[in-house]
């Protein structure tokens, strides 16, 4: 998976010469609640990360402030697993209309932006660096392929969130986790996130009933 920069419109504006602007993935400034970055609910022993992600894990117990990172989608509730698989299949197909079918089958329109979007597929295409949506679909596939966390269980905000970096203290990342992170973003992006104090690239949130609540980026 390739890393992608998501420097916003300021960079595009700076590159405007000769009437042509370099396109970058559109992001927005949206509010995050830093307190949520460390909230997650431990699951049962069968939900532990797969061995390939834990063989270098120190033997001591995981810090209680860190959410439990999961990789095995078999532990997901069936409605959540179904939405995950439908989104992944649509993203990997390269067909934006197939993604439209998934979005329109959702119980409610998912949040793609904290402003007006109009037609969701046209919005995603316009947010994609290539203008056709292929970059956005690649990002969606990368995000869904990452580890995830189960947060706010038992509350109206209960959610399964991809990638787990969206709810993980970035200063606590181990070397192997940083490799995971750099499969999605660049080192420059990460430095900006460390300064900001939270993940602000794309993330996906799916409720326990399988409702896609958001696929959104911003800080």
Secondary structure in CASP SS format (residue, H / E / C, confidence):
PFRMAT SS
TARGET T0000
AUTHOR 0000-0000-0000
METHOD secondary structure of the structure
MODEL  1
X C 1.00
X C 1.00
X C 1.00
X E 1.00
X C 1.00
X C 1.00
X C 1.00
X C 1.00
X H 1.00
X H 1.00
X H 1.00
X H 1.00
X H 1.00
X H 1.00
X C 1.00
X C 1.00
X E 1.00
X C 1.00
X C 1.00
X E 1.00
X C 1.00
X C 1.00
X C 1.00
X C 1.00
X C 1.00
X C 1.00
X C 1.00
X E 1.00
X C 1.00
X C 1.00
X C 1.00
X C 1.00
X C 1.00
X H 1.00
X H 1.00
X H 1.00
X H 1.00
X H 1.00
X C 1.00
X C 1.00
X C 1.00
X C 1.00
X C 1.00
X C 1.00
X H 1.00
X H 1.00
X H 1.00
X C 1.00
X C 1.00
X C 1.00
X H 1.00
X H 1.00
X H 1.00
X C 1.00
X C 1.00
X C 1.00
X C 1.00
X C 1.00
X C 1.00
X C 1.00
X C 1.00
X C 1.00
X C 1.00
X C 1.00
X C 1.00
X C 1.00
X C 1.00
X C 1.00
X C 1.00
X E 1.00
X C 1.00
X C 1.00
X H 1.00
X H 1.00
X H 1.00
X C 1.00
X C 1.00
X H 1.00
X H 1.00
X H 1.00
X H 1.00
X H 1.00
X H 1.00
X H 1.00
X H 1.00
X H 1.00
X H 1.00
X H 1.00
X H 1.00
X H 1.00
X H 1.00
X H 1.00
X H 1.00
X C 1.00
X C 1.00
X H 1.00
X H 1.00
X H 1.00
X H 1.00
X H 1.00
X H 1.00
X H 1.00
X H 1.00
X H 1.00
X C 1.00
X C 1.00
X C 1.00
X C 1.00
X C 1.00
X C 1.00
X E 1.00
X C 1.00
X C 1.00
X C 1.00
X C 1.00
X C 1.00
X C 1.00
X C 1.00
X C 1.00
X H 1.00
X H 1.00
X H 1.00
X H 1.00
X H 1.00
X H 1.00
X H 1.00
X H 1.00
X C 1.00
X C 1.00
X C 1.00
X C 1.00
X C 1.00
X C 1.00
X H 1.00
X H 1.00
X H 1.00
X H 1.00
X H 1.00
X H 1.00
X H 1.00
X H 1.00
X H 1.00
X H 1.00
X H 1.00
X H 1.00
X C 1.00
X C 1.00
X E 1.00
X E 1.00
X E 1.00
X E 1.00
X C 1.00
X C 1.00
X C 1.00
X C 1.00
X C 1.00
X C 1.00
X C 1.00
X E 1.00
X E 1.00
X E 1.00
X E 1.00
X C 1.00
X H 1.00
X H 1.00
X H 1.00
X H 1.00
X C 1.00
X C 1.00
X H 1.00
X H 1.00
X H 1.00
X C 1.00
X C 1.00
X H 1.00
X H 1.00
X H 1.00
X H 1.00
X H 1.00
X H 1.00
X H 1.00
X H 1.00
X C 1.00
X C 1.00
X E 1.00
X C 1.00
X H 1.00
X H 1.00
X H 1.00
X H 1.00
X H 1.00
X H 1.00
X H 1.00
X H 1.00
X H 1.00
X H 1.00
X C 1.00
X C 1.00
X C 1.00
X C 1.00
X C 1.00
X C 1.00
X E 1.00
X E 1.00
X E 1.00
X E 1.00
X C 1.00
X C 1.00
X C 1.00
X C 1.00
X C 1.00
X E 1.00
X E 1.00
X E 1.00
X E 1.00
X E 1.00
X C 1.00
X E 1.00
X C 1.00
END
